[in-house]
Amino acid sequence: MEKNNYYEALLYLLRVIVYADGVFDEDESNAIKEICTIENIPESYYKDFCNRVNGLSEKDMYVNGIDCVKDCSRDEQVKVYVWLYKMAEVDGTVHVKEVRFLLYSFRQADIEFEDVEAAALKTPKLKRE
C-alpha cells in the first residue's frame, strides 16, 4: 500500500497523543476511527498502519510523525494539529503530558497555536467532545 504523508503524520501523532496519559481507551479508539472516516483514510490503510507500528516506541512514533508532518503542505500540517488538539479532549480531561506534547510539537513544526485554534472551530466535532 502506498504511503500518504498526511495520513502517516496524522496516524503516528494520534498514536503518540493517545498514549501520552498512559491509557488508550475505547473513546479514543472510536475517535481515531471517526477521524479516519472524516479524513477519508481507508480502513485497510489504518489496519496496515497499525500492523506496521506495532512494537514501535513512543519516541520512534513521534520522530516518524514529525518527519511526515514536515513533508505535508501547510494546510495539512495545521489539520494534523487540529485533530491532535481535539483528540487531547476526547477522554474528558487534558493530561499535562498531552499539553506538553502539543506545545512541543507546534514548535517543531513552526505552527502557531492560534492557527490551530482557529482551524479547529471550522472542523467537525468528535462525538465525545
N, C-alpha and C positions, 0 to 999 in steps of 0.2 A: 504494500500500500504506500502510495506516495505521501510524503510528509508535507504538511502545510504549516509554515512558521507561526501563523496566528493561532491555529489550533494547538500546536505544540506549546507555545508560550503560555496560552491560557490554561491548558490542562496541567502542565508542570507546576505553574504557580498556584493554581487552585489546590493541587495536592499539598503543596507546602503550607498554605494558609489553613487548610482544614486540619492538618496535623499539628499546627502551632500550639494549640491548647492541650495537646495530648490525647484528644478524643475525636474520632471520626464517626459521627452518629448518623442515624437514618435521615434526619432533616438535611444534613449536609450532603449526604449521598443523593437524596432526591433533588436538592438544589443544583448539584452538578449536572444531573440528568436534564433538569429544566433548562439550564444554561445551554447545554448541548443542543437541545431542541430549538431554542430561540436563535442560536448562532448557526444552525444547520450543520452541526457536526454529526455525521452519521454514527449510528450506534456501533457499527462494525469498526469505525475509526477509534471510538472511545475504548472499546474492548481490546483492540490491538494495542493501543497506548497503555492501558492498564497492565497488559501482559509484558510489555517492553520495560516498564518502570518497576515492576515487581522486584523488590530487593534493593532498589537504589536508596542511598542515604538521602536525608533531607537536604544536605549540602549539595549533593550531586543534582538533585531535582531543581534546587534553586539556581545553581550555576547554569544548567541546561535551559531553564526557563528564561533567565536573563539574557543568555546568548540568543535565544529565539526572539525575544522581545526586540533586541537591537536590530534584527533583520525585518521587523514589521514596519509598516507605514506609521506615521504619527497618529492617525485616527485609530488604527488597530492597537497601538500602544495604549492610548487613552482608554479604549474599550476593555483591554485586558485589566487595567487597574480599576475601572468601574466595577467589573464583575468581582474582583478581589475585595473591593470596598463593600459591596453588597453581601458577599459571602461571609465576611467577618461578622455580620449582624445576624446571620441565619439562625444560629443556635440560641439567640435571645440575649447573649452577652458578648461584649468585645473584650477578649483576653489581652492583657498587656503585651504578650509576645506577638499577637496579631497586629497590634498598633505599631510596634517596633518594626515588624516585618514590612508593613505597608510604607511607613515613612522611609525606611532604608531603601526599599525597592523604588519608591518615587525618585529618590536621589540618584540611584544607579541609572535610571532611565531618563533622568533630567525632565521629569514630569512634575508639573505644579499641582498641588492638592486642589486648588481652586478649579482647575480644568477638569479634574476627575469629578469633583462635586457637582459642577455644572452639567457635565455629561450624564451623571447618574440620575439627575432629575428627568432626563429625557429617555431613560432606559426603563423597560418594564420592571415592575416589582417582582421579586421572587415570592412565592406563595407564603412562605414563613415570615417574611419581613413585616 
